[in-house]
């Protein structure tokens, strides 16, 4: 029985170590930054050129994520295969995000039918579409820093509407709101990434 407990603890430590590299936060920051750039380009470039550039940034974020995981994180931590419990957590995460999609649809319809004020609509969408589901994801994945990211992502939509209420013209209201949050998330990721590099230096090659 004690062996099983030890194995679970080892798997838990191994899982948490894969989340220590800050790569996920940097990737999320890049995704949010693409949204910020997309808002600005929407005002100066016609469709589909504005969307192409925004999605290209998302593609660069994906490339960064896989390259960094393979060539920075994996050489320091090794390759780990997780058990059934971790797989179940991933499926629960997918289920939460699926339910979240339908919640967004309901909120969108409520926003139209009841003509909610912009700042209240932004707060509801931010909390229910980003903060709440990402908090569930953070719980299932045992990823504590994701709680902070979930809060920041939800806050950005509220700030967007709030800045518009203070008569900041478009697209500067969205640029300011999403830009601030993007920089904050990227900063968290970069700080964690630097700490990871210091904590897990590359093993020195043995000289024959």
Helices and strands as residue ranges (DSSP letters): H 2-18, H 23-44, H 49-68, I 69-73, H 74-77, H 84-113, H 118-125, I 126-131, H 132-141, H 145-165, H 172-199
